[in-house]
Amino acid sequence: GKLIVSISGIGEQTLTDVADFCAQLDARSVPVSLLAAPRLANDYRLDRDPRTVDWLTDRRARGDALVLHGY
């Protein structure tokens, strides 16, 4: 079997922690799937969060799976 870790709740409030966790998984060669929600609680919208969009884009370019979450 192969372990793949799925991460959800990615946004401006959690990005630092998510990035740190992904770095730890990278060090262990554990692949991740990133569950990206276009909208979250408290009127959060991914399209208004360029830092998270850039981070997700970079991770996708490095081979992580980017999955639409919540629909």
PyMOL Python script that loads the backbone (N, CA, C, O; Angstrom):
from pymol import cmd

cmd.read_pdbstr("""\
ATOM      1  N   GLY A   1       0.812  -1.177   0.000  1.00  0.00           N
ATOM      2  CA  GLY A   1       0.000   0.000   0.000  1.00  0.00           C
ATOM      3  C   GLY A   1       0.862   1.250   0.000  1.00  0.00           C
ATOM      4  O   GLY A   1       2.068   1.207   0.245  1.00  0.00           O
ATOM      5  N   LYS A   2       0.210   2.352  -0.280  1.00  0.00           N
ATOM      6  CA  LYS A   2       0.888   3.642  -0.326  1.00  0.00           C
ATOM      7  C   LYS A   2       0.074   4.644   0.479  1.00  0.00           C
ATOM      8  O   LYS A   2      -1.138   4.760   0.299  1.00  0.00           O
ATOM      9  N   LEU A   3       0.742   5.360   1.359  1.00  0.00           N
ATOM     10  CA  LEU A   3       0.099   6.381   2.168  1.00  0.00           C
ATOM     11  C   LEU A   3       0.052   7.696   1.402  1.00  0.00           C
ATOM     12  O   LEU A   3       1.070   8.161   0.889  1.00  0.00           O
ATOM     13  N   ILE A   4      -1.137   8.294   1.327  1.00  0.00           N
ATOM     14  CA  ILE A   4      -1.332   9.633   0.767  1.00  0.00           C
ATOM     15  C   ILE A   4      -2.133  10.414   1.801  1.00  0.00           C
ATOM     16  O   ILE A   4      -3.168   9.940   2.271  1.00  0.00           O
ATOM     17  N   VAL A   5      -1.668  11.597   2.155  1.00  0.00           N
ATOM     18  CA  VAL A   5      -2.347  12.419   3.147  1.00  0.00           C
ATOM     19  C   VAL A   5      -3.139  13.514   2.434  1.00  0.00           C
ATOM     20  O   VAL A   5      -2.594  14.255   1.615  1.00  0.00           O
ATOM     21  N   SER A   6      -4.421  13.607   2.751  1.00  0.00           N
ATOM     22  CA  SER A   6      -5.279  14.658   2.199  1.00  0.00           C
ATOM     23  C   SER A   6      -5.413  15.774   3.228  1.00  0.00           C
ATOM     24  O   SER A   6      -5.640  15.519   4.411  1.00  0.00           O
ATOM     25  N   ILE A   7      -5.271  17.002   2.768  1.00  0.00           N
ATOM     26  CA  ILE A   7      -5.307  18.163   3.659  1.00  0.00           C
ATOM     27  C   ILE A   7      -6.421  19.093   3.205  1.00  0.00           C
ATOM     28  O   ILE A   7      -6.493  19.467   2.035  1.00  0.00           O
ATOM     29  N   SER A   8      -7.291  19.465   4.144  1.00  0.00           N
ATOM     30  CA  SER A   8      -8.387  20.385   3.840  1.00  0.00           C
ATOM     31  C   SER A   8      -8.306  21.602   4.753  1.00  0.00           C
ATOM     32  O   SER A   8      -7.444  21.680   5.629  1.00  0.00           O
ATOM     33  N   GLY A   9      -9.213  22.547   4.537  1.00  0.00           N
ATOM     34  CA  GLY A   9      -9.238  23.754   5.366  1.00  0.00           C
ATOM     35  C   GLY A   9      -8.100  24.703   5.062  1.00  0.00           C
ATOM     36  O   GLY A   9      -7.651  25.441   5.938  1.00  0.00           O
ATOM     37  N   ILE A  10      -7.637  24.688   3.843  1.00  0.00           N
ATOM     38  CA  ILE A  10      -6.487  25.518   3.456  1.00  0.00           C
ATOM     39  C   ILE A  10      -6.964  26.923   3.127  1.00  0.00           C
ATOM     40  O   ILE A  10      -7.837  27.100   2.278  1.00  0.00           O
ATOM     41  N   GLY A  11      -6.399  27.921   3.789  1.00  0.00           N
ATOM     42  CA  GLY A  11      -6.763  29.314   3.553  1.00  0.00           C
ATOM     43  C   GLY A  11      -5.798  30.238   4.253  1.00  0.00           C
ATOM     44  O   GLY A  11      -4.804  29.791   4.826  1.00  0.00           O
ATOM     45  N   GLU A  12      -6.084  31.526   4.209  1.00  0.00           N
ATOM     46  CA  GLU A  12      -5.147  32.503   4.765  1.00  0.00           C
ATOM     47  C   GLU A  12      -4.878  32.300   6.247  1.00  0.00           C
ATOM     48  O   GLU A  12      -3.774  32.588   6.708  1.00  0.00           O
ATOM     49  N   GLN A  13      -5.852  31.815   7.008  1.00  0.00           N
ATOM     50  CA  GLN A  13      -5.682  31.605   8.451  1.00  0.00           C
ATOM     51  C   GLN A  13      -4.850  30.363   8.768  1.00  0.00           C
ATOM     52  O   GLN A  13      -4.225  30.302   9.827  1.00  0.00           O
ATOM     53  N   THR A  14      -4.829  29.385   7.884  1.00  0.00           N
ATOM     54  CA  THR A  14      -4.163  28.110   8.155  1.00  0.00           C
ATOM     55  C   THR A  14      -2.929  27.865   7.307  1.00  0.00           C
ATOM     56  O   THR A  14      -2.220  26.882   7.524  1.00  0.00           O
ATOM     57  N   LEU A  15      -2.659  28.733   6.353  1.00  0.00           N
ATOM     58  CA  LEU A  15      -1.625  28.458   5.359  1.00  0.00           C
ATOM     59  C   LEU A  15      -0.258  28.184   5.968  1.00  0.00           C
ATOM     60  O   LEU A  15       0.433  27.271   5.515  1.00  0.00           O
ATOM     61  N   THR A  16       0.147  28.926   6.954  1.00  0.00           N
ATOM     62  CA  THR A  16       1.467  28.715   7.563  1.00  0.00           C
ATOM     63  C   THR A  16       1.570  27.314   8.161  1.00  0.00           C
ATOM     64  O   THR A  16       2.561  26.615   7.950  1.00  0.00           O
ATOM     65  N   ASP A  17       0.553  26.910   8.902  1.00  0.00           N
ATOM     66  CA  ASP A  17       0.557  25.569   9.500  1.00  0.00           C
ATOM     67  C   ASP A  17       0.502  24.483   8.437  1.00  0.00           C
ATOM     68  O   ASP A  17       1.195  23.471   8.543  1.00  0.00           O
ATOM     69  N   VAL A  18      -0.311  24.688   7.421  1.00  0.00           N
ATOM     70  CA  VAL A  18      -0.423  23.705   6.341  1.00  0.00           C
ATOM     71  C   VAL A  18       0.914  23.571   5.611  1.00  0.00           C
ATOM     72  O   VAL A  18       1.349  22.458   5.314  1.00  0.00           O
ATOM     73  N   ALA A  19       1.559  24.688   5.323  1.00  0.00           N
ATOM     74  CA  ALA A  19       2.854  24.659   4.631  1.00  0.00           C
ATOM     75  C   ALA A  19       3.902  23.936   5.477  1.00  0.00           C
ATOM     76  O   ALA A  19       4.696  23.159   4.947  1.00  0.00           O
ATOM     77  N   ASP A  20       3.910  24.186   6.784  1.00  0.00           N
ATOM     78  CA  ASP A  20       4.852  23.501   7.676  1.00  0.00           C
ATOM     79  C   ASP A  20       4.595  21.994   7.689  1.00  0.00           C
ATOM     80  O   ASP A  20       5.531  21.197   7.632  1.00  0.00           O
ATOM     81  N   PHE A  21       3.315  21.612   7.763  1.00  0.00           N
ATOM     82  CA  PHE A  21       2.951  20.197   7.767  1.00  0.00           C
ATOM     83  C   PHE A  21       3.363  19.539   6.454  1.00  0.00           C
ATOM     84  O   PHE A  21       3.894  18.428   6.454  1.00  0.00           O
ATOM     85  N   CYS A  22       3.122  20.220   5.341  1.00  0.00           N
ATOM     86  CA  CYS A  22       3.517  19.676   4.036  1.00  0.00           C
ATOM     87  C   CYS A  22       5.036  19.515   3.948  1.00  0.00           C
ATOM     88  O   CYS A  22       5.521  18.542   3.370  1.00  0.00           O
ATOM     89  N   ALA A  23       5.777  20.444   4.508  1.00  0.00           N
ATOM     90  CA  ALA A  23       7.244  20.337   4.511  1.00  0.00           C
ATOM     91  C   ALA A  23       7.689  19.093   5.286  1.00  0.00           C
ATOM     92  O   ALA A  23       8.628  18.407   4.881  1.00  0.00           O
ATOM     93  N   GLN A  24       7.014  18.808   6.398  1.00  0.00           N
ATOM     94  CA  GLN A  24       7.330  17.603   7.167  1.00  0.00           C
ATOM     95  C   GLN A  24       7.011  16.342   6.370  1.00  0.00           C
ATOM     96  O   GLN A  24       7.765  15.369   6.402  1.00  0.00           O
ATOM     97  N   LEU A  25       5.894  16.368   5.660  1.00  0.00           N
ATOM     98  CA  LEU A  25       5.541  15.221   4.825  1.00  0.00           C
ATOM     99  C   LEU A  25       6.512  15.075   3.655  1.00  0.00           C
ATOM    100  O   LEU A  25       6.883  13.959   3.291  1.00  0.00           O
ATOM    101  N   ASP A  26       6.922  16.192   3.068  1.00  0.00           N
ATOM    102  CA  ASP A  26       7.908  16.157   1.982  1.00  0.00           C
ATOM    103  C   ASP A  26       9.201  15.497   2.447  1.00  0.00           C
ATOM    104  O   ASP A  26       9.797  14.701   1.719  1.00  0.00           O
ATOM    105  N   ALA A  27       9.632  15.830   3.661  1.00  0.00           N
ATOM    106  CA  ALA A  27      10.875  15.266   4.203  1.00  0.00           C
ATOM    107  C   ALA A  27      10.777  13.750   4.362  1.00  0.00           C
ATOM    108  O   ALA A  27      11.792  13.054   4.375  1.00  0.00           O
ATOM    109  N   ARG A  28       9.559  13.250   4.483  1.00  0.00           N
ATOM    110  CA  ARG A  28       9.327  11.808   4.632  1.00  0.00           C
ATOM    111  C   ARG A  28       8.856  11.162   3.319  1.00  0.00           C
ATOM    112  O   ARG A  28       8.498   9.984   3.293  1.00  0.00           O
ATOM    113  N   SER A  29       8.861  11.935   2.247  1.00  0.00           N
ATOM    114  CA  SER A  29       8.423  11.462   0.923  1.00  0.00           C
ATOM    115  C   SER A  29       6.991  10.932   0.936  1.00  0.00           C
ATOM    116  O   SER A  29       6.676   9.943   0.274  1.00  0.00           O
ATOM    117  N   VAL A  30       6.128  11.606   1.700  1.00  0.00           N
ATOM    118  CA  VAL A  30       4.713  11.244   1.748  1.00  0.00           C
ATOM    119  C   VAL A  30       3.950  12.202   0.837  1.00  0.00           C
ATOM    120  O   VAL A  30       3.951  13.408   1.083  1.00  0.00           O
ATOM    121  N   PRO A  31       3.300  11.695  -0.207  1.00  0.00           N
ATOM    122  CA  PRO A  31       2.549  12.574  -1.107  1.00  0.00           C
ATOM    123  C   PRO A  31       1.284  13.116  -0.437  1.00  0.00           C
ATOM    124  O   PRO A  31       0.727  12.499   0.471  1.00  0.00           O
ATOM    125  N   VAL A  32       0.851  14.278  -0.908  1.00  0.00           N
ATOM    126  CA  VAL A  32      -0.357  14.899  -0.363  1.00  0.00           C
ATOM    127  C   VAL A  32      -1.335  15.215  -1.479  1.00  0.00           C
ATOM    128  O   VAL A  32      -0.956  15.431  -2.630  1.00  0.00           O
ATOM    129  N   SER A  33      -2.609  15.237  -1.101  1.00  0.00           N
ATOM    130  CA  SER A  33      -3.633  15.812  -1.960  1.00  0.00           C
ATOM    131  C   SER A  33      -4.170  17.018  -1.197  1.00  0.00           C
ATOM    132  O   SER A  33      -4.443  16.939   0.000  1.00  0.00           O
ATOM    133  N   LEU A  34      -4.312  18.108  -1.890  1.00  0.00           N
ATOM    134  CA  LEU A  34      -4.731  19.371  -1.291  1.00  0.00           C
ATOM    135  C   LEU A  34      -6.177  19.641  -1.678  1.00  0.00           C
ATOM    136  O   LEU A  34      -6.491  19.849  -2.850  1.00  0.00           O
ATOM    137  N   LEU A  35      -7.054  19.633  -0.675  1.00  0.00           N
ATOM    138  CA  LEU A  35      -8.486  19.837  -0.902  1.00  0.00           C
ATOM    139  C   LEU A  35      -8.770  21.333  -0.803  1.00  0.00           C
ATOM    140  O   LEU A  35      -8.867  21.881   0.295  1.00  0.00           O
ATOM    141  N   ALA A  36      -8.902  21.979  -1.936  1.00  0.00           N
ATOM    142  CA  ALA A  36      -9.070  23.433  -1.988  1.00  0.00           C
ATOM    143  C   ALA A  36     -10.547  23.788  -2.158  1.00  0.00           C
ATOM    144  O   ALA A  36     -11.196  23.371  -3.118  1.00  0.00           O
ATOM    145  N   ALA A  37     -11.061  24.567  -1.206  1.00  0.00           N
ATOM    146  CA  ALA A  37     -12.450  25.026  -1.265  1.00  0.00           C
ATOM    147  C   ALA A  37     -12.489  26.467  -1.767  1.00  0.00           C
ATOM    148  O   ALA A  37     -11.781  27.320  -1.233  1.00  0.00           O
ATOM    149  N   PRO A  38     -13.296  26.752  -2.777  1.00  0.00           N
ATOM    150  CA  PRO A  38     -13.393  28.124  -3.275  1.00  0.00           C
ATOM    151  C   PRO A  38     -13.941  29.090  -2.226  1.00  0.00           C
ATOM    152  O   PRO A  38     -13.639  30.283  -2.252  1.00  0.00           O
ATOM    153  N   ARG A  39     -14.755  28.560  -1.297  1.00  0.00           N
ATOM    154  CA  ARG A  39     -15.334  29.394  -0.241  1.00  0.00           C
ATOM    155  C   ARG A  39     -15.303  28.628   1.071  1.00  0.00           C
ATOM    156  O   ARG A  39     -15.504  27.414   1.109  1.00  0.00           O
ATOM    157  N   LEU A  40     -15.044  29.372   2.155  1.00  0.00           N
ATOM    158  CA  LEU A  40     -15.063  28.810   3.501  1.00  0.00           C
ATOM    159  C   LEU A  40     -15.913  29.708   4.387  1.00  0.00           C
ATOM    160  O   LEU A  40     -16.487  30.692   3.921  1.00  0.00           O
ATOM    161  N   ALA A  41     -15.988  29.369   5.649  1.00  0.00           N
ATOM    162  CA  ALA A  41     -16.755  30.158   6.617  1.00  0.00           C
ATOM    163  C   ALA A  41     -16.223  31.586   6.715  1.00  0.00           C
ATOM    164  O   ALA A  41     -15.120  31.887   6.259  1.00  0.00           O
ATOM    165  N   ASN A  42     -17.021  32.445   7.311  1.00  0.00           N
ATOM    166  CA  ASN A  42     -16.645  33.854   7.549  1.00  0.00           C
ATOM    167  C   ASN A  42     -16.372  34.621   6.266  1.00  0.00           C
ATOM    168  O   ASN A  42     -15.511  35.500   6.232  1.00  0.00           O
ATOM    169  N   ASP A  43     -17.108  34.286   5.206  1.00  0.00           N
ATOM    170  CA  ASP A  43     -17.032  35.006   3.929  1.00  0.00           C
ATOM    171  C   ASP A  43     -15.671  34.896   3.239  1.00  0.00           C
ATOM    172  O   ASP A  43     -15.320  35.757   2.432  1.00  0.00           O
ATOM    173  N   TYR A  44     -14.894  33.836   3.548  1.00  0.00           N
ATOM    174  CA  TYR A  44     -13.605  33.623   2.886  1.00  0.00           C
ATOM    175  C   TYR A  44     -13.831  33.159   1.462  1.00  0.00           C
ATOM    176  O   TYR A  44     -14.676  32.307   1.191  1.00  0.00           O
ATOM    177  N   ARG A  45     -13.048  33.745   0.548  1.00  0.00           N
ATOM    178  CA  ARG A  45     -13.077  33.325  -0.856  1.00  0.00           C
ATOM    179  C   ARG A  45     -11.641  33.141  -1.317  1.00  0.00           C
ATOM    180  O   ARG A  45     -10.805  34.031  -1.156  1.00  0.00           O
ATOM    181  N   LEU A  46     -11.368  31.998  -1.883  1.00  0.00           N
ATOM    182  CA  LEU A  46     -10.023  31.677  -2.359  1.00  0.00           C
ATOM    183  C   LEU A  46      -9.554  32.672  -3.414  1.00  0.00           C
ATOM    184  O   LEU A  46      -8.374  33.021  -3.453  1.00  0.00           O
ATOM    185  N   ASP A  47     -10.455  33.129  -4.259  1.00  0.00           N
ATOM    186  CA  ASP A  47     -10.051  34.054  -5.321  1.00  0.00           C
ATOM    187  C   ASP A  47      -9.626  35.425  -4.782  1.00  0.00           C
ATOM    188  O   ASP A  47      -9.089  36.239  -5.533  1.00  0.00           O
ATOM    189  N   ARG A  48      -9.856  35.684  -3.512  1.00  0.00           N
ATOM    190  CA  ARG A  48      -9.411  36.940  -2.883  1.00  0.00           C
ATOM    191  C   ARG A  48      -8.188  36.723  -1.997  1.00  0.00           C
ATOM    192  O   ARG A  48      -7.833  37.591  -1.199  1.00  0.00           O
ATOM    193  N   ASP A  49      -7.550  35.574  -2.136  1.00  0.00           N
ATOM    194  CA  ASP A  49      -6.415  35.201  -1.297  1.00  0.00           C
ATOM    195  C   ASP A  49      -5.228  34.800  -2.184  1.00  0.00           C
ATOM    196  O   ASP A  49      -4.944  33.612  -2.336  1.00  0.00           O
ATOM    197  N   PRO A  50      -4.540  35.779  -2.764  1.00  0.00           N
ATOM    198  CA  PRO A  50      -3.480  35.456  -3.724  1.00  0.00           C
ATOM    199  C   PRO A  50      -2.320  34.665  -3.121  1.00  0.00           C
ATOM    200  O   PRO A  50      -1.682  33.883  -3.825  1.00  0.00           O
ATOM    201  N   ARG A  51      -2.037  34.852  -1.847  1.00  0.00           N
ATOM    202  CA  ARG A  51      -0.933  34.113  -1.216  1.00  0.00           C
ATOM    203  C   ARG A  51      -1.235  32.606  -1.218  1.00  0.00           C
ATOM    204  O   ARG A  51      -0.369  31.795  -1.544  1.00  0.00           O
ATOM    205  N   THR A  52      -2.463  32.244  -0.852  1.00  0.00           N
ATOM    206  CA  THR A  52      -2.839  30.834  -0.845  1.00  0.00           C
ATOM    207  C   THR A  52      -2.917  30.291  -2.267  1.00  0.00           C
ATOM    208  O   THR A  52      -2.489  29.165  -2.523  1.00  0.00           O
ATOM    209  N   VAL A  53      -3.455  31.074  -3.190  1.00  0.00           N
ATOM    210  CA  VAL A  53      -3.523  30.638  -4.593  1.00  0.00           C
ATOM    211  C   VAL A  53      -2.120  30.378  -5.130  1.00  0.00           C
ATOM    212  O   VAL A  53      -1.889  29.364  -5.789  1.00  0.00           O
ATOM    213  N   ASP A  54      -1.190  31.273  -4.859  1.00  0.00           N
ATOM    214  CA  ASP A  54       0.195  31.085  -5.321  1.00  0.00           C
ATOM    215  C   ASP A  54       0.813  29.834  -4.706  1.00  0.00           C
ATOM    216  O   ASP A  54       1.504  29.078  -5.390  1.00  0.00           O
ATOM    217  N   TRP A  55       0.564  29.615  -3.408  1.00  0.00           N
ATOM    218  CA  TRP A  55       1.122  28.443  -2.734  1.00  0.00           C
ATOM    219  C   TRP A  55       0.540  27.162  -3.334  1.00  0.00           C
ATOM    220  O   TRP A  55       1.277  26.215  -3.605  1.00  0.00           O
ATOM    221  N   LEU A  56      -0.770  27.129  -3.540  1.00  0.00           N
ATOM    222  CA  LEU A  56      -1.406  25.962  -4.152  1.00  0.00           C
ATOM    223  C   LEU A  56      -0.882  25.724  -5.564  1.00  0.00           C
ATOM    224  O   LEU A  56      -0.642  24.583  -5.957  1.00  0.00           O
ATOM    225  N   THR A  57      -0.705  26.795  -6.320  1.00  0.00           N
ATOM    226  CA  THR A  57      -0.184  26.686  -7.687  1.00  0.00           C
ATOM    227  C   THR A  57       1.217  26.087  -7.681  1.00  0.00           C
ATOM    228  O   THR A  57       1.533  25.223  -8.499  1.00  0.00           O
ATOM    229  N   ASP A  58       2.054  26.548  -6.756  1.00  0.00           N
ATOM    230  CA  ASP A  58       3.414  26.025  -6.639  1.00  0.00           C
ATOM    231  C   ASP A  58       3.403  24.546  -6.256  1.00  0.00           C
ATOM    232  O   ASP A  58       4.136  23.744  -6.833  1.00  0.00           O
ATOM    233  N   ARG A  59       2.571  24.193  -5.282  1.00  0.00           N
ATOM    234  CA  ARG A  59       2.506  22.793  -4.856  1.00  0.00           C
ATOM    235  C   ARG A  59       2.009  21.907  -6.005  1.00  0.00           C
ATOM    236  O   ARG A  59       2.511  20.798  -6.187  1.00  0.00           O
ATOM    237  N   ARG A  60       1.041  22.378  -6.770  1.00  0.00           N
ATOM    238  CA  ARG A  60       0.535  21.611  -7.912  1.00  0.00           C
ATOM    239  C   ARG A  60       1.628  21.418  -8.944  1.00  0.00           C
ATOM    240  O   ARG A  60       1.768  20.332  -9.506  1.00  0.00           O
ATOM    241  N   ALA A  61       2.401  22.459  -9.199  1.00  0.00           N
ATOM    242  CA  ALA A  61       3.502  22.378 -10.162  1.00  0.00           C
ATOM    243  C   ALA A  61       4.562  21.364  -9.703  1.00  0.00           C
ATOM    244  O   ALA A  61       5.262  20.777 -10.528  1.00  0.00           O
ATOM    245  N   ARG A  62       4.671  21.168  -8.406  1.00  0.00           N
ATOM    246  CA  ARG A  62       5.633  20.206  -7.846  1.00  0.00           C
ATOM    247  C   ARG A  62       5.078  18.788  -7.803  1.00  0.00           C
ATOM    248  O   ARG A  62       5.783  17.861  -7.403  1.00  0.00           O
ATOM    249  N   GLY A  63       3.813  18.608  -8.212  1.00  0.00           N
ATOM    250  CA  GLY A  63       3.273  17.272  -8.338  1.00  0.00           C
ATOM    251  C   GLY A  63       2.173  16.889  -7.374  1.00  0.00           C
ATOM    252  O   GLY A  63       1.636  15.785  -7.465  1.00  0.00           O
ATOM    253  N   ASP A  64       1.817  17.785  -6.438  1.00  0.00           N
ATOM    254  CA  ASP A  64       0.718  17.468  -5.525  1.00  0.00           C
ATOM    255  C   ASP A  64      -0.613  17.469  -6.277  1.00  0.00           C
ATOM    256  O   ASP A  64      -0.794  18.197  -7.253  1.00  0.00           O
ATOM    257  N   ALA A  65      -1.529  16.644  -5.803  1.00  0.00           N
ATOM    258  CA  ALA A  65      -2.873  16.630  -6.374  1.00  0.00           C
ATOM    259  C   ALA A  65      -3.679  17.786  -5.768  1.00  0.00           C
ATOM    260  O   ALA A  65      -3.690  17.972  -4.551  1.00  0.00           O
ATOM    261  N   LEU A  66      -4.329  18.534  -6.600  1.00  0.00           N
ATOM    262  CA  LEU A  66      -5.197  19.628  -6.172  1.00  0.00           C
ATOM    263  C   LEU A  66      -6.641  19.217  -6.463  1.00  0.00           C
ATOM    264  O   LEU A  66      -7.012  18.988  -7.614  1.00  0.00           O
ATOM    265  N   VAL A  67      -7.448  19.127  -5.405  1.00  0.00           N
ATOM    266  CA  VAL A  67      -8.797  18.597  -5.505  1.00  0.00           C
ATOM    267  C   VAL A  67      -9.804  19.663  -5.082  1.00  0.00           C
ATOM    268  O   VAL A  67      -9.640  20.300  -4.041  1.00  0.00           O
ATOM    269  N   LEU A  68     -10.844  19.855  -5.888  1.00  0.00           N
ATOM    270  CA  LEU A  68     -11.912  20.773  -5.530  1.00  0.00           C
ATOM    271  C   LEU A  68     -12.666  20.190  -4.346  1.00  0.00           C
ATOM    272  O   LEU A  68     -13.126  19.049  -4.397  1.00  0.00           O
ATOM    273  N   HIS A  69     -12.794  20.967  -3.286  1.00  0.00           N
ATOM    274  CA  HIS A  69     -13.404  20.489  -2.037  1.00  0.00           C
ATOM    275  C   HIS A  69     -14.693  21.257  -1.740  1.00  0.00           C
ATOM    276  O   HIS A  69     -14.742  22.480  -1.864  1.00  0.00           O
ATOM    277  N   GLY A  70     -15.729  20.523  -1.348  1.00  0.00           N
ATOM    278  CA  GLY A  70     -16.939  21.165  -0.907  1.00  0.00           C
ATOM    279  C   GLY A  70     -18.066  21.226  -1.921  1.00  0.00           C
ATOM    280  O   GLY A  70     -19.129  21.772  -1.627  1.00  0.00           O
ATOM    281  N   TYR A  71     -17.855  20.677  -3.108  1.00  0.00           N
ATOM    282  CA  TYR A  71     -18.912  20.708  -4.116  1.00  0.00           C
ATOM    283  C   TYR A  71     -19.173  19.324  -4.667  1.00  0.00           C
ATOM    284  O   TYR A  71     -20.034  19.156  -5.530  1.00  0.00           O
TER     285      TYR A  71
END
""", "prot")
cmd.dss("prot")
cmd.show_as("cartoon", "prot")
cmd.util.cbc("prot")
cmd.orient("prot")
